[in-house]
Amino acid sequence: MIVSANELKIKGVSFIDKLLKKYNEIFITFRGKKKFVVLSIDEYEKLKEAELEKIIRQAENDYTSGKVIKETADEHFKRLGI
């Protein structure tokens, strides 16, 4: 669903709440171009969870393929220049 910023301004947040009951996401346009996306908290949390799962899988793949550096915290900070 696409809503203009002006329409949001006129109709308010309750309008967005109503739309979110029908659509998973709402695009807010500004001067005719998509500028923002509004999601319900549930949809947002699903996306964040999927993102975290992807990061964990990548870390596991890096570990099993040997793409890791084993070092102490001090060695790590020194390597990072901290």
DSSP file (Angstrom, degrees, kcal/mol; ACC not computed):
  #  RESIDUE AA STRUCTURE BP1 BP2  ACC     N-H-->O    O-->H-N    N-H-->O    O-->H-N    TCO  KAPPA ALPHA  PHI   PSI    X-CA   Y-CA   Z-CA
    1    1 A M              0   0    0      0, 0.0    26,-3.2     0, 0.0     2,-0.5   0.000 360.0 360.0 360.0 137.2    0.0    0.0    0.0
    2    2 A I  E     +a   27   0A   0     24,-0.2     2,-0.4    26,-0.0    26,-0.2  -0.950 360.0 179.1-116.7 132.3    1.3    3.4   -0.9
    3    3 A V  E     -a   28   0A   0     24,-3.2    26,-2.8    -2,-0.5     2,-0.1  -0.989  25.5-124.9-130.6 137.1    0.3    6.6    1.1
    4    4 A S  E  >  -a   29   0A   0     -2,-0.4     4,-2.2    24,-0.2     5,-0.2  -0.487  22.0-120.5 -78.8 154.5    1.5   10.1    0.4
    5    5 A A  H  > S+     0   0    0     24,-2.4     4,-2.4     1,-0.2     5,-0.1   0.872 116.2  53.9 -59.9 -36.8    3.1   12.1    3.2
    6    6 A N  H  > S+     0   0    0      2,-0.2     4,-2.3    23,-0.2    -1,-0.2   0.904 106.7  50.5 -65.7 -41.2    0.3   14.7    2.8
    7    7 A E  H  > S+     0   0    0      2,-0.2     4,-2.9     1,-0.2     5,-0.3   0.904 111.3  48.8 -62.8 -41.2   -2.4   12.0    3.2
    8    8 A L  H  X S+     0   0    0     -4,-2.2     4,-2.7     1,-0.2    -2,-0.2   0.908 110.1  52.1 -62.5 -42.7   -0.7   10.8    6.4
    9    9 A K  H  < S+     0   0    0     -4,-2.4    -2,-0.2     1,-0.2    -1,-0.2   0.897 115.8  40.3 -60.4 -42.2   -0.5   14.4    7.6
   10   10 A I  H  < S+     0   0    0     -4,-2.3    -2,-0.2     1,-0.1    -1,-0.2   0.920 124.9  34.1 -74.5 -45.2   -4.2   14.9    7.0
   11   11 A K  H  < S-     0   0    0     -4,-2.9     4,-0.4    -5,-0.2     3,-0.2   0.703  99.0-152.3 -91.0 -21.3   -5.5   11.5    8.2
   12   12 A G    >X  -     0   0    0     -4,-2.7     4,-1.0    -5,-0.3     3,-0.8  -0.099  38.2 -48.1  82.6-177.9   -3.1   10.8   11.0
   13   13 A V  H 3> S+     0   0    0      1,-0.3     4,-2.6     2,-0.2    -1,-0.2   0.790 126.4  66.3 -67.9 -30.6   -1.6    7.7   12.7
   14   14 A S  H 3> S+     0   0    0     -3,-0.2     4,-2.2     1,-0.2    -1,-0.3   0.844  98.3  55.9 -61.9 -31.0   -5.0    6.1   13.1
   15   15 A F  H <> S+     0   0    0     -3,-0.8     4,-2.3    -4,-0.4    -1,-0.2   0.919 107.9  47.3 -63.9 -44.5   -5.2    5.9    9.3
   16   16 A I  H  X S+     0   0    0     -4,-1.0     4,-2.7     2,-0.2    -2,-0.2   0.920 109.7  53.4 -62.5 -44.2   -1.9    4.0    9.3
   17   17 A D  H  X S+     0   0    0     -4,-2.6     4,-0.9     1,-0.2    -1,-0.2   0.911 109.5  48.9 -57.5 -43.5   -3.1    1.7   12.0
   18   18 A K  H >< S+     0   0    0     -4,-2.2     3,-0.7     1,-0.2     4,-0.5   0.917 112.1  48.2 -62.4 -44.7   -6.2    0.9    9.9
   19   19 A L  H >X S+     0   0    0     -4,-2.3     4,-2.9     1,-0.2     3,-1.5   0.876 104.2  59.9 -65.7 -37.6   -4.1    0.2    6.8
   20   20 A L  H 3< S+     0   0    0     -4,-2.7    -1,-0.2     1,-0.3    -2,-0.2   0.738  96.5  62.0 -65.3 -21.0   -1.7   -2.1    8.8
   21   21 A K  T << S+     0   0    0     -4,-0.9    -1,-0.3    -3,-0.7    -2,-0.2   0.738 116.5  30.9 -73.0 -21.4   -4.6   -4.3    9.6
   22   22 A K  T <4 S+     0   0    0     -3,-1.5     2,-0.3    -4,-0.5    -2,-0.2   0.753 123.6  41.8-103.8 -33.7   -5.0   -5.0    5.9
   23   23 A Y     <  -     0   0    0     -4,-2.9    -1,-0.2     1,-0.1     3,-0.1  -0.881  65.5-140.0-120.8 148.6   -1.5   -4.7    4.5
   24   24 A N  S    S+     0   0    0     -2,-0.3    16,-0.7     1,-0.2     2,-0.3   0.801  89.8  16.2 -73.7 -29.7    1.9   -6.0    5.9
   25   25 A E  E     - B   0  39A   0     14,-0.1     2,-0.4    -6,-0.1    14,-0.2  -0.988  62.8-154.0-145.9 151.5    3.7   -2.8    4.9
   26   26 A I  E     - B   0  38A   0     12,-2.0    12,-3.0    -2,-0.3     2,-0.5  -0.996  12.1-147.2-129.1 127.5    2.9    0.7    3.9
   27   27 A F  E     -aB   2  37A   0    -26,-3.2   -24,-3.2    -2,-0.4     2,-0.6  -0.818  10.0-150.9 -93.5 130.0    5.1    2.9    1.8
   28   28 A I  E     -aB   3  36A   0      8,-2.7     7,-3.0    -2,-0.5     8,-1.8  -0.894  13.6-153.7-100.5 125.0    5.0    6.6    2.5
   29   29 A T  E     -aB   4  34A   0    -26,-2.8   -24,-2.4    -2,-0.6     2,-0.4  -0.734   9.8-165.3-100.4 149.2    5.8    8.8   -0.5
   30   30 A F  E >  S- B   0  33A   0      3,-2.7     3,-1.3    -2,-0.3   -26,-0.0  -0.980  80.1 -11.6-133.1 118.9    7.2   12.2   -0.4
   31   31 A R  T 3  S-     0   0    0     -2,-0.4    -1,-0.1     1,-0.2     3,-0.1   0.874 131.6 -53.4  55.0  39.9    7.0   14.3   -3.6
   32   32 A G  T 3  S+     0   0    0      1,-0.2     2,-0.4     0, 0.0    -1,-0.2   0.438 117.6 104.4  82.3   0.2    5.9   11.2   -5.5
   33   33 A K  E <  S-B   30   0A   0     -3,-1.3    -3,-2.7    -5,-0.0    -1,-0.2  -0.924  79.7-105.4-118.4 141.2    8.9    9.0   -4.5
   34   34 A K  E     +B   29   0A   0     -2,-0.4    -5,-0.2    -5,-0.2     3,-0.1  -0.436  48.6 159.2 -61.7 127.6    8.9    6.2   -1.9
   35   35 A K  E     +     0   0A   0     -7,-3.0     2,-0.3     1,-0.3    -6,-0.2   0.687  54.6  20.7-122.0 -36.8   10.6    7.6    1.2
   36   36 A F  E     -B   28   0A   0     -8,-1.8    -8,-2.7     2,-0.0     2,-0.4  -0.925  55.8-145.5-137.7 158.7    9.6    5.5    4.2
   37   37 A V  E     -B   27   0A   0     -2,-0.3     2,-0.5   -10,-0.2   -10,-0.2  -0.995  11.9-156.9-124.8 133.7    8.2    2.0    5.0
   38   38 A V  E     +B   26   0A   0    -12,-3.0   -12,-2.0    -2,-0.4     2,-0.3  -0.945  17.1 175.3-111.0 129.3    5.8    1.5    8.0
   39   39 A L  E     -B   25   0A   0     -2,-0.5   -14,-0.1   -14,-0.2     2,-0.1  -0.906  34.1-107.1-126.1 155.0    5.6   -2.0    9.4
   40   40 A S     >  -     0   0    0    -16,-0.7     4,-2.5    -2,-0.3     5,-0.2  -0.419  38.5-109.5 -70.2 160.2    3.8   -3.4   12.4
   41   41 A I  H  > S+     0   0    0      1,-0.2     4,-2.9     2,-0.2     5,-0.2   0.901 120.2  55.6 -58.4 -40.8    6.0   -4.3   15.3
   42   42 A D  H  > S+     0   0    0      1,-0.2     4,-1.9     2,-0.2    -1,-0.2   0.927 109.7  44.8 -59.2 -45.8    5.4   -8.0   14.6
   43   43 A E  H  > S+     0   0    0      2,-0.2     4,-2.1     1,-0.2    -1,-0.2   0.907 113.3  51.1 -64.6 -41.9    6.5   -7.7   11.0
   44   44 A Y  H  X S+     0   0    0     -4,-2.5     4,-2.4     1,-0.2    -2,-0.2   0.927 109.8  49.3 -60.7 -46.0    9.6   -5.6   12.1
   45   45 A E  H  X S+     0   0    0     -4,-2.9     4,-2.4     1,-0.2    -1,-0.2   0.860 108.3  54.3 -64.4 -35.3   10.5   -8.2   14.7
   46   46 A K  H  X S+     0   0    0     -4,-1.9     4,-2.4    -5,-0.2    -1,-0.2   0.920 109.9  47.3 -62.6 -42.9   10.2  -11.0   12.1
   47   47 A L  H  X S+     0   0    0     -4,-2.1     4,-2.3     2,-0.2    -2,-0.2   0.920 112.3  48.6 -64.6 -43.4   12.6   -9.1    9.8
   48   48 A K  H  X S+     0   0    0     -4,-2.4     4,-2.3     2,-0.2    -1,-0.2   0.893 111.7  50.1 -64.5 -39.0   15.1   -8.5   12.6
   49   49 A E  H  X S+     0   0    0     -4,-2.4     4,-2.6     2,-0.2    -1,-0.2   0.915 110.7  49.0 -64.9 -42.5   15.0  -12.2   13.6
   50   50 A A  H  X S+     0   0    0     -4,-2.4     4,-2.1     2,-0.2    -2,-0.2   0.892 111.0  51.1 -63.1 -39.3   15.6  -13.3   10.0
   51   51 A E  H  X S+     0   0    0     -4,-2.3     4,-2.0     2,-0.2    -2,-0.2   0.912 110.8  48.0 -63.4 -43.2   18.5  -10.9    9.8
   52   52 A L  H  X S+     0   0    0     -4,-2.3     4,-2.5     1,-0.2    -2,-0.2   0.907 109.9  52.1 -65.0 -42.2   20.0  -12.3   13.0
   53   53 A E  H  X S+     0   0    0     -4,-2.6     4,-2.5     1,-0.2    -1,-0.2   0.892 108.8  51.2 -61.1 -39.4   19.5  -15.8   11.8
   54   54 A K  H  X S+     0   0    0     -4,-2.1     4,-2.2     2,-0.2    -1,-0.2   0.912 110.5  48.5 -63.3 -43.0   21.4  -14.9    8.6
   55   55 A I  H  X S+     0   0    0     -4,-2.0     4,-2.4     2,-0.2    -2,-0.2   0.901 111.4  49.8 -64.5 -41.7   24.3  -13.4   10.6
   56   56 A I  H  X S+     0   0    0     -4,-2.5     4,-2.7     2,-0.2    -2,-0.2   0.924 110.4  50.2 -64.5 -44.0   24.5  -16.5   12.8
   57   57 A R  H  X S+     0   0    0     -4,-2.5     4,-2.6     1,-0.2    -2,-0.2   0.906 110.8  50.0 -59.6 -41.4   24.5  -18.8    9.7
   58   58 A Q  H  X S+     0   0    0     -4,-2.2     4,-2.6     2,-0.2    -1,-0.2   0.914 111.0  48.6 -64.2 -42.0   27.3  -16.7    8.2
   59   59 A A  H  X S+     0   0    0     -4,-2.4     4,-2.4     2,-0.2    -2,-0.2   0.912 111.7  49.4 -63.9 -42.2   29.3  -16.9   11.4
   60   60 A E  H  X S+     0   0    0     -4,-2.7     4,-2.7     2,-0.2     5,-0.2   0.912 111.7  48.9 -63.1 -42.2   28.8  -20.7   11.6
   61   61 A N  H  X S+     0   0    0     -4,-2.6     4,-2.0     2,-0.2     6,-0.3   0.911 110.9  50.2 -63.2 -42.4   29.9  -21.1    8.0
   62   62 A D  H  <>S+     0   0    0     -4,-2.6     5,-2.7     2,-0.2     4,-0.2   0.911 112.3  48.1 -60.7 -42.2   33.0  -18.9    8.6
   63   63 A Y  H ><5S+     0   0    0     -4,-2.4     3,-1.2     1,-0.2    -2,-0.2   0.938 112.8  45.9 -66.0 -47.2   33.9  -21.0   11.6
   64   64 A T  H 3<5S+     0   0    0     -4,-2.7    -1,-0.2     1,-0.3    -2,-0.2   0.801 113.6  49.8 -69.4 -26.5   33.5  -24.4    9.9
   65   65 A S  T 3<5S-     0   0    0     -4,-2.0    -1,-0.3    -5,-0.2    -2,-0.2   0.392 117.5-112.2 -92.1   5.4   35.4  -23.2    6.9
   66   66 A G  T < 5S+     0   0    0     -3,-1.2     2,-1.5    -4,-0.2    -3,-0.2   0.641  71.5 139.6  80.1  14.3   38.3  -21.9    9.0
   67   67 A K      < +     0   0    0     -5,-2.7     2,-0.3    -6,-0.3    -1,-0.1  -0.350  43.8 104.0 -87.5  56.5   37.7  -18.2    8.3
   68   68 A V        -     0   0    0     -2,-1.5     2,-0.5    -5,-0.2    -5,-0.0  -0.923  62.5-138.8-134.0 158.9   38.3  -17.2   11.9
   69   69 A I        -     0   0    0     -2,-0.3     2,-0.7     2,-0.1    -2,-0.1  -0.983  15.1-151.7-118.4 122.9   41.1  -15.6   13.9
   70   70 A K        +     0   0    0     -2,-0.5     2,-0.3     6,-0.0    -2,-0.0  -0.854  39.6 132.2 -97.0 118.0   41.8  -17.1   17.3
   71   71 A E        -     0   0    0     -2,-0.7    -2,-0.1     3,-0.0     2,-0.0  -0.982  55.0 -96.8-157.6 161.2   43.2  -14.4   19.6
   72   72 A T     >  -     0   0    0     -2,-0.3     4,-2.4     1,-0.1     5,-0.2  -0.296  42.8-104.9 -74.8 168.0   42.9  -13.0   23.1
   73   73 A A  H  > S+     0   0    0      1,-0.2     4,-2.8     2,-0.2     5,-0.2   0.914 123.4  51.6 -60.5 -42.4   40.8   -9.8   23.7
   74   74 A D  H  > S+     0   0    0      1,-0.2     4,-2.3     2,-0.2    -1,-0.2   0.916 110.3  48.0 -61.6 -43.1   44.0   -7.9   24.1
   75   75 A E  H  > S+     0   0    0      2,-0.2     4,-2.4     1,-0.2    -1,-0.2   0.894 111.9  51.1 -63.7 -38.9   45.4   -9.2   20.8
   76   76 A H  H  X S+     0   0    0     -4,-2.4     4,-1.8     2,-0.2    -2,-0.2   0.939 110.8  46.6 -63.7 -48.3   42.1   -8.4   19.1
   77   77 A F  H  X>S+     0   0    0     -4,-2.8     5,-3.2     1,-0.2     4,-0.6   0.886 112.3  51.2 -62.7 -39.1   42.0   -4.8   20.4
   78   78 A K  H ><5S+     0   0    0     -4,-2.3     3,-0.8    -5,-0.2    -1,-0.2   0.917 108.6  51.0 -64.1 -42.9   45.7   -4.3   19.4
   79   79 A R  H 3<5S+     0   0    0     -4,-2.4    -1,-0.2     1,-0.3    -2,-0.2   0.845 112.2  47.5 -62.8 -33.6   44.9   -5.6   15.9
   80   80 A L  H 3<5S-     0   0    0     -4,-1.8    -1,-0.3    -5,-0.2    -2,-0.2   0.547 115.8-117.4 -83.8  -7.8   42.0   -3.1   15.6
   81   81 A G  T <<5       0   0    0     -3,-0.8    -3,-0.2    -4,-0.6    -2,-0.1   0.794 360.0 360.0  77.4  28.3   44.2   -0.3   16.9
   82   82 A I      <       0   0    0     -5,-3.2    -4,-0.2    -6,-0.2    -5,-0.1   0.419 360.0 360.0-100.0 360.0   42.1    0.2   20.1
